[in-house]
């Protein structure tokens, strides 16, 4: 179930921790990662959610160009959608 706590609707600061498996003695690099949670246009408590499958992402370091990685979102379970306007997303 999606969180219904309105205090969660804000910006959150996280850090992406990067380590090197081949060089465990090197210190980890922490990169700021901003996440903004915005208000939904529906009453999401009426819906059920399907969590995404876990995914391991391998990124080549020093490849010469930036890499964008998409974090898979939770999806609305189609069976939980009804005809109510409050459930339209």
N, C-alpha and C positions, 0 to 999 in steps of 0.2 A: 504494500500500500504506500502511496506517495505521502511524504510528510505533510501534515496540516499545520505545523507550527509557523506562524507568520514571521517569527524572528529569523527564520532561515532565508527569507526573501531579502537578500542583500548581497554584497560582494564578500568573498572569502579569499584569504591569501593562503596559498599552499606553496610547497617547495618540491621541485623535482630533484630527486637525489640520483646522481650519476656516479657509479663506481666502475672499476675495471676488474673483471674476474681474474685476468692474467697478472694483474699488479695489485694485490690486496694491500700492500704497504702504502700505496698512494692514498692521500686524503680524498674523501668524497667531495664532489662539486654539487652545491645546492643552487638551483636556478629558480627564481620566483615564478610562480604560476598563479595567475588571477582567475578565479571562477566567480561568475555572477549568476545568482539564482533569481529568476524573475517570476512574477505572479502569473499563474495560468489563467486562461480565459474560460475555464470550465470548472465544474465542481468535481475535481479529480478523485474525491473520496468515493464517488459512485463507480469508479473504474478499477479494474485489476490490471496489474502490470506484469509483463514478461521480462525478466532480467536477461541481459545479453550474455552470451557465452564468454567465458574467460578467454582472453587472447594474450599471447606473449608476443611482444613487438621487439624485433631486433633492428637496431639502427647502426649503420656503418659510420664510425667516427672518422673525421678527416676526409669525408667524401668530396669536399669542395663546394657543396651547396647545401642550403637549408633543407630540412625534411619536415613535412607536416604529417602528423599522425592523428587519425580520427579516433576518438574514444567512443566505442559503440554505446548508444543510448538504450535505456529501457523502453520497451514498446507497449502500447496499449493492447491488451488482450482483446481481440475482435469480438469474442463472445460476450464480453462485459459491456459492450456498447449497446445502448438502448435508443429509444426514439425520443428521449427527453432532451430538450435544448440544452440543459445544464451539462449533458454528457458530450456535447459536440466539441471536438478539439481540432 
